[in-house]
Amino acid sequence: MALIVQKYGGTSVGSLERIQNVAKKVSKFVDEGHQVVVVLSAMSGETNRLTEMAKTMQARPSKREMDMLLTTGEQVTISLLSMALQEKGYGAISYTGWQIPIQTDEVHTKARIDSINADKIHDQLNQGKVVVVAGFQGVTANGDISTLGRGGSDTTAVALAAALKADECQIYTDVDGVYTTDPRVVPEARRLDTITFDEMLEMASLGAKVLQIRSVEFASKYKVPLRVLSSLTEGGGTLITSEDNNMEKPLISGIAFNRDESKLQIRGVPDKPGIAFALLGPIADANIEIDMIIQNQGQDGTTDFTFTVPRGDRAHAHEILEGIAQVLGAREVIFDDSIAKVSLVGVGMRSHVGIASRMFKVLADQNINIQMIATTEIKISVVIKESELESAVKSLHQQFELDKV
């Protein structure tokens, strides 16, 4: 008998029929003798509907009241699934985040989990019940309801799996696993049977949307085996686990890409100690994430500084940089919203040389210019024109034979 935590996202519980389908899946695991904890999101579209309602009441809705409002979405799905399981003859009970309790910090709309008291869940499991928990939510030390931000249900599931010492945490989505790249761009993309935590962290941070990065970080920290599966089709999915469980990793596991990038450059900045902090400190203070950075030293005592930010933050970052440019006497600030980032990811890179040169040759053969480069032990990222993204991904996927087992 195994203890399994399952998470079903908004698409998986998007209708009454789909909630009943989830009940069928859960009941199969119970019939096999497993203990099951289910974490649910709100129905797809419900969070957006509630947010729009809030905006009609208040131009800038109170974050505390938004947490109160948005957590009602999960309360609907957990109670309906419990009813569906009970109708099938299975013991089931639902809990909101504050009932467990899942204790969080005080940061409303973006709270982080501090601790989980798993006693109540263990008691119900030992009575033979399926425990259905609302994802995305918790409670502060003051007793206020809190939410965990984007992808919070994934984080809830992994945190519960860690607290319960579960044998596996299964994340059910509308895709059947992690692929070598987006199948919508490369139809030959192959589903991976396994991938390491490190690789999945890189893939998630580089634009792969299958898992929220915080949940992968949590799973990696507490060594919780994660499996990504489809709620709509049968299959083994993709197991995300530690590198120790893999005998021989392939050279490259996948290609991640991100269209949501903008490039900013400030030219003719005085080349002196502390200039990087003077430029990037105010950007970071504005809570804007900075990604790739390049500094080019000039011959006239000045330097050019280039970095990338999420496209939605570019206007704000540009405004900040213009103010800094006036103070420092820089020549100009320019930006480019027509870029994209493409990355090769694989722990196999650690023991192989020449990966970068192969990547660069492929792009050169396609007449694709590389604007920026960044590397880690298991990743090589390049910035190129967005219009050349699909050509780059397809060519790299073919060159590294990612369609082959």
C-alpha positions in Angstrom: 0.0 0.0 0.0 1.3 3.4 -1.0 0.3 6.9 0.2 -0.3 9.0 -2.9 -1.0 12.7 -3.2 -2.8 13.7 -6.4 -3.3 17.2 -7.7 -5.9 18.1 -10.4 -5.8 21.5 -12.0 -8.6 23.8 -13.2 -9.1 22.1 -16.6 -9.4 18.7 -14.9 -12.2 19.9 -12.7 -13.7 22.4 -15.2 -17.1 20.8 -15.3 -19.3 18.5 -13.3 -18.6 15.7 -15.8 -14.8 16.2 -15.3 -15.1 16.2 -11.5 -16.9 12.8 -11.9 -14.1 11.7 -14.1 -11.6 12.6 -11.3 -13.7 10.6 -8.9 -13.3 7.6 -11.2 -9.6 8.0 -11.3 -9.3 8.4 -7.5 -11.5 5.4 -6.8 -9.2 3.1 -8.9 -6.3 3.9 -6.6 -8.4 3.3 -3.6 -9.5 0.0 -5.0 -5.8 -1.0 -5.4 -5.4 -0.5 -1.7 -3.6 2.9 -1.7 -4.2 5.8 0.7 -5.1 8.9 -1.4 -5.0 12.6 -0.7 -6.4 14.8 -3.5 -5.6 18.5 -4.0 -7.8 20.5 -6.2 -7.8 23.9 -8.0 -10.9 25.9 -8.7 -12.8 25.2 -11.9 -11.0 26.7 -15.0 -12.0 30.3 -15.5 -13.4 30.7 -12.0 -10.5 32.7 -10.6 -10.7 35.1 -13.5 -14.5 35.5 -13.0 -14.0 36.3 -9.3 -11.2 38.7 -10.0 -13.4 40.6 -12.5 -16.2 40.8 -9.9 -13.7 42.2 -7.4 -12.6 44.9 -9.8 -16.2 46.1 -10.2 -16.3 46.8 -6.5 -12.8 48.3 -6.0 -10.3 49.7 -8.5 -7.4 48.2 -6.6 -9.0 45.3 -4.5 -7.6 44.8 -1.0 -5.2 41.9 -1.1 -6.6 40.4 2.1 -10.1 40.5 0.7 -9.0 39.1 -2.6 -7.6 36.1 -0.7 -11.0 35.7 1.0 -12.8 35.8 -2.3 -10.5 33.6 -4.5 -10.3 30.8 -2.0 -14.1 30.2 -2.5 -13.3 28.6 -5.9 -11.5 25.6 -4.5 -14.1 25.2 -1.8 -16.6 24.4 -4.5 -14.5 21.8 -6.2 -13.4 19.9 -3.1 -16.9 19.6 -1.8 -18.3 18.4 -5.1 -15.5 15.8 -5.5 -16.2 14.5 -2.0 -19.9 14.2 -2.8 -19.0 12.3 -6.1 -16.8 9.9 -4.2 -19.4 9.4 -1.4 -22.0 8.6 -4.1 -19.8 5.9 -5.4 -19.6 4.4 -1.9 -16.2 5.7 -0.9 -15.4 7.5 2.4 -14.3 11.1 1.6 -13.9 14.3 3.4 -12.9 17.8 2.2 -10.8 20.4 4.0 -9.9 24.0 3.2 -6.3 25.1 3.7 -7.1 26.8 7.1 -8.8 23.6 8.4 -5.7 21.4 8.0 -4.1 23.9 8.8 -1.5 24.9 6.2 0.3 27.7 8.0 1.7 30.5 5.8 3.5 33.9 6.2 1.5 37.1 6.1 2.1 38.1 2.5 -1.4 38.1 1.0 -1.8 36.8 -2.6 1.8 35.5 -2.6 2.1 33.7 0.7 4.7 31.0 1.4 4.1 27.9 3.4 5.7 27.9 6.8 4.4 24.5 8.2 1.7 21.9 7.8 0.0 19.9 10.6 -0.7 16.6 8.9 -2.3 14.9 12.0 -5.9 15.5 10.8 -5.1 14.0 7.4 -3.4 11.0 8.8 -6.4 10.3 11.1 -8.8 10.4 8.2 -6.6 8.2 6.0 -6.3 5.7 8.8 -10.1 5.6 8.9 -10.1 4.6 5.2 -11.2 7.9 3.8 -10.0 9.9 0.8 -8.9 13.3 2.0 -9.7 16.2 -0.5 -7.8 19.4 0.2 -8.2 22.8 -1.3 -5.1 23.9 -3.2 -3.6 27.4 -3.5 -4.6 28.4 0.1 -3.5 28.5 3.7 -3.9 30.5 6.9 -1.6 33.1 8.6 -0.6 33.1 12.2 -3.3 35.8 12.8 -6.0 33.5 11.4 -6.4 35.3 8.0 -7.0 33.2 4.9 -4.0 33.5 2.5 -3.3 32.3 -1.1 0.0 31.0 -2.5 0.0 32.9 -5.8 0.3 31.5 -9.3 0.6 27.7 -9.5 -0.2 27.5 -5.8 -2.1 24.2 -6.0 1.0 22.5 -7.3 2.9 23.8 -4.4 0.2 22.7 -1.9 0.3 19.2 -3.3 4.1 18.9 -3.1 4.1 20.4 0.4 1.5 18.0 1.6 3.4 15.1 0.1 6.5 16.2 2.0 4.6 16.6 5.2 2.9 13.3 4.9 6.0 11.5 3.6 4.0 10.3 0.6 5.4 7.7 -1.7 4.6 9.9 -4.8 3.0 13.2 -5.7 1.0 13.0 -9.0 0.3 16.2 -10.8 -2.6 15.8 -13.3 -2.9 18.3 -16.0 -4.2 18.7 -19.6 -0.9 17.2 -21.0 0.4 13.7 -20.5 3.9 14.5 -19.3 7.0 16.5 -19.9 8.1 16.6 -23.5 11.5 17.2 -25.2 10.0 20.5 -26.4 6.6 22.0 -27.1 4.8 19.5 -29.5 2.9 22.4 -31.0 6.2 23.7 -32.4 7.8 20.3 -33.0 5.2 17.6 -33.7 8.0 15.0 -33.3 8.6 16.0 -29.7 8.8 13.0 -27.4 7.4 12.5 -24.0 10.1 11.8 -21.4 9.7 8.9 -19.1 12.0 10.5 -16.5 13.7 13.9 -15.9 15.8 15.1 -13.0 14.8 17.8 -10.5 17.6 20.0 -11.8 16.5 19.6 -15.4 12.9 20.3 -14.6 13.8 23.4 -12.6 15.7 24.7 -15.6 12.9 23.8 -18.0 10.3 25.5 -15.7 12.4 28.6 -15.3 13.0 28.9 -19.0 9.4 28.9 -20.1 8.1 25.3 -19.9 4.6 25.7 -18.5 4.0 22.1 -17.3 4.9 22.7 -13.7 5.2 25.8 -11.5 8.8 26.3 -10.5 8.1 26.7 -6.7 6.5 23.2 -6.6 9.6 21.7 -8.3 11.9 23.5 -5.8 9.8 22.2 -3.0 9.9 18.6 -4.4 13.7 18.8 -4.9 14.3 20.1 -1.4 12.3 17.4 0.3 13.0 14.6 -2.3 9.4 14.1 -3.2 9.0 12.0 -6.4 6.8 14.0 -8.8 4.9 12.5 -11.7 3.1 14.5 -14.4 0.1 12.8 -15.9 -3.0 13.6 -18.0 -6.3 13.7 -16.3 -8.0 13.0 -19.6 -6.0 10.1 -21.0 -4.3 7.0 -19.5 -0.5 6.7 -19.4 2.6 6.6 -17.2 3.4 10.3 -17.6 6.8 11.7 -16.6 8.6 10.9 -13.3 10.6 13.8 -11.9 13.2 12.6 -9.4 16.7 12.9 -8.2 19.7 12.2 -10.6 20.8 9.3 -8.4 17.8 7.3 -9.7 19.0 7.6 -13.3 21.7 5.3 -14.6 22.8 7.1 -17.8 21.3 10.4 -18.8 21.1 11.4 -22.4 23.2 14.3 -23.6 20.2 16.7 -23.9 16.8 16.1 -22.2 14.9 19.0 -23.7 14.7 22.4 -25.4 12.9 25.2 -23.5 12.0 28.5 -25.0 10.3 31.7 -23.9 8.8 34.4 -26.2 8.0 36.6 -23.2 11.3 38.4 -23.2 12.5 42.0 -23.8 16.0 43.3 -24.1 17.2 46.6 -22.7 20.5 48.3 -23.3 22.0 51.4 -21.8 25.0 52.8 -23.8 27.9 54.9 -22.8 27.8 54.4 -19.0 30.9 55.5 -17.0 33.0 52.3 -16.5 33.7 52.4 -12.8 33.2 50.1 -9.8 29.7 49.7 -8.6 28.1 50.6 -12.0 26.3 47.3 -12.3 24.6 47.8 -8.9 23.7 51.4 -9.8 22.0 50.1 -12.9 20.4 46.9 -11.8 19.7 47.7 -8.1 16.7 50.0 -8.9 15.3 47.4 -11.3 15.5 44.7 -8.7 13.9 47.1 -6.1 10.9 47.5 -8.4 10.5 43.7 -8.2 11.4 43.2 -11.9 13.2 39.9 -12.6 16.4 40.3 -14.5 17.6 37.4 -16.6 20.6 37.4 -18.9 23.2 40.2 -18.5 26.1 41.3 -20.8 28.6 44.1 -20.2 30.8 45.4 -23.0 33.8 47.5 -22.1 34.5 50.5 -24.4 37.7 52.2 -25.3 36.6 55.7 -24.0 36.1 54.8 -20.4 32.5 53.9 -20.9 30.6 50.6 -21.0 27.4 49.3 -22.6 25.1 47.3 -20.4 22.5 44.9 -21.8 20.0 42.7 -19.9 16.6 41.0 -20.4 13.4 41.2 -18.5 9.9 39.8 -18.8 8.1 41.6 -21.7 5.3 42.8 -19.4 7.9 44.6 -17.2 9.8 46.2 -20.0 8.0 49.6 -20.0 8.5 50.0 -16.2 12.2 48.9 -16.5 12.8 51.3 -19.4 11.3 54.2 -17.4 13.6 53.4 -14.5 16.6 53.1 -16.8 15.9 56.4 -18.5 16.0 58.1 -15.1 19.3 56.4 -14.2 20.8 57.4 -17.6 20.1 61.1 -17.0 21.8 60.9 -13.6 24.9 59.0 -14.9 25.1 60.9 -18.2 24.7 57.8 -20.4 24.4 58.2 -24.2 21.1 56.4 -24.7 18.7 53.7 -23.6 17.3 51.4 -26.2 15.0 48.3 -26.1 13.9 45.4 -28.3 10.6 43.6 -27.7 11.1 41.2 -30.7 13.4 38.7 -29.0 13.0 35.2 -27.7 15.2 32.8 -25.6 16.0 29.3 -26.6 17.8 26.9 -24.2 19.2 23.4 -24.3 18.8 21.5 -21.0 20.4 18.3 -19.8 22.5 16.9 -17.0 24.4 15.0 -19.7 26.2 18.2 -20.5 28.3 17.8 -17.4 30.3 15.0 -18.9 30.4 16.1 -22.5 32.2 18.9 -24.3 31.3 20.7 -27.5 27.6 21.0 -26.9 27.7 24.8 -27.3 29.7 24.7 -30.5 27.2 22.2 -32.0 24.3 24.5 -30.9 26.0 27.5 -32.4 26.7 25.7 -35.7 23.1 24.7 -36.1 22.0 28.2 -35.6 24.6 29.5 -38.0 23.5 27.0 -40.7 20.0 28.5 -40.3 21.4 32.0 -40.6 20.2 32.8 -37.1 22.2 35.5 -35.3 22.9 35.0 -31.6 22.5 38.2 -29.6 23.2 37.0 -26.1 24.6 33.8 -24.5 24.3 32.4 -20.9 25.4 29.0 -19.6 25.2 26.9 -16.5 26.5 23.3 -15.8 23.3 21.8 -17.4 22.0 24.7 -19.6 22.9 26.8 -22.6 20.6 29.7 -23.4 20.7 32.1 -26.4 18.7 35.2 -27.3 17.6 35.4 -30.9 14.9 37.2 -32.9 11.5 36.0 -32.0 10.7 35.5 -35.7 13.4 32.9 -35.9 12.4 31.0 -32.8 10.5 28.1 -34.4 13.2 27.5 -37.0 15.8 27.3 -34.2 13.9 24.9 -32.0 13.1 22.6 -34.9 16.7 22.5 -36.1 18.1 21.9 -32.6 15.6 19.2 -31.8 16.6 17.4 -35.0 20.4 17.9 -34.5 20.3 16.5 -31.0 18.0 13.6 -32.1 15.5 14.3 -29.3 12.8 12.5 -31.3 14.6 9.2 -30.7 14.6 7.1 -27.6 
